[in-house]
Amino acid sequence: MKVGLFVTCLVDLVRPNIGFAALKLLEDADCTVVVPESQTCCGQPGYNSGAREIAKTLARKVLNEFQDCDYIVAPSGSCSGQMKVHVVEDLFKGTPEEAEFRALAAKWYELSDFLVKVLKVEISHMTDDKVTYHDSCSGLREINIKSQPRFLLLAAGAEIREMADCEKCCGFGGTFSIKLGEISTRMAENKCVNIHQSGADVLVGGDLGCLLNIEGRLRRNGDMKTKVYHFAEVVSGMTER
């Protein structure tokens, strides 16, 4: 099985450990993983800012890089939502290229979804931590990522302490946090309160943008104890950075 790993630009530039954790999980499941060196961005920032032609150009680039793979997997609900939903249902809908992008979307998976539904992996015990999980907006609402990462975390030995409003936005939203900073900050503050009240020692999520936003607010508030990880890091046992 040839699996293309779409690392995401944020993981590549800010926390590559997530990419290596995803790679380990896929290779441990006997996948032949390819990681095109030329990959960059799915085009979501441009798309969200109205730069549709830039988003189309980047989507075509992704198509060319990964179209010969049996599956494409990304450790991100937002990038996966972009390629599975917005590219197909908006950018290229009704165009001669639509069929190609629909074929790409059909074999594109968010990492936890792929591990649980396609590979049906067995996870070794990796942690005894008390964790709480933040559901990212795109992963939850666009491609139905909810139970999959929790299943993996429980299999790895984590105790899940669900926080209040775990499905509410953290305030990141890509350019939203820049354009509407005061609102974004308040949303992140609310998320931090819910994390603390959950009794968890570790915050886990599936989108690095959300995790960076929340961790930044935690640290600015003086919380240096709460650990923040992508679920791939926890499930693979790669939490040391």
Residue, then its C-alpha position, 0 to 999 in steps of 0.5 A: m500500500k503506497v501512502g502519500l504523507f501530506v505533512t502540512c506547511l505548519v507541521d513542516l515549519v513549526r513542529p516537524n515532530i508531528g510529521f515524524a510521528a505520523l510517519k512512524l504510525l504509518e510505517d509501523a502499520d506496514c505502509t510504504v510511505v512517500v513524502p514528496e519533498s516539493q510539497t508545501c501548502c494545501g492552499q487553505p490560507g489563500y482560499n480563506s482570504g479570497a485568493r481563489e486562483i492561488a488556492k487553485t494553483l496550490a491544489r493542482k500542485v498537490l494533485n500532481e505530487f500525490q495522484d499516483c498514491d493509493y491513499i493520501v494522509a494528513p495529520s490535519g483536519s483543516c488541510s483535509g477539509q480543504m482538499k476533500v470539501h472546498v477544493v471539490e465542492d467549490l474551487f473546481k466544481g463544474t470544471p473539466e478538472e473536477a473529476e480528477f480532484r474528486a478522485l483525489a478527495a476519495k483517497w484522502y484521509e485525515l490521519s486518525d480516520f485512516l488509522v482507525k477505519v482503513l488500517k484498523v491499527e492496534i496501538s501499544h500502551m504509550t501513556d498513563d496521562k490524563v488528557t483532554y481533547h480539543d475538537s478542531c472546527s474543520g475536522l469535526r464539522e467538515i469531515n466528521i473527526k470526533s471518535q477516531p482520535r479518542f479511540l487511539l488515545l484510549a488504546a494508547g492508555a490515556e485517560i480522557r477527561e472531556m472538557a466543557d465545550c470541547e467542540k467550540c472554536c479555540g479562536f484560531g481560524g487561520t486569518f481569523s485570529i489576525k483579523l479579529g484578534e480581541i475576539s480570538t483572544r477571548m475564545a482562547e481564554n475560555k478554552c484555557v479555563n475549560i482545560h484547567q477545569s477538566g483536571a487533565d495534565v495534557l491537551v491533545g488535538g489534531d490540528l497544529g494551528c489550534l494547538l499553537n493558539i491554545e498553547g500560546r495563550l496558556r503560556r502567556n497566562g503563566d501555565m508552564k505545566t500543561k503539556v500540549y501534543h498532537f494525538a500522533e505524538v502521544v499515540s506513537g510515543m514521540t512526545e519528547r521534542 
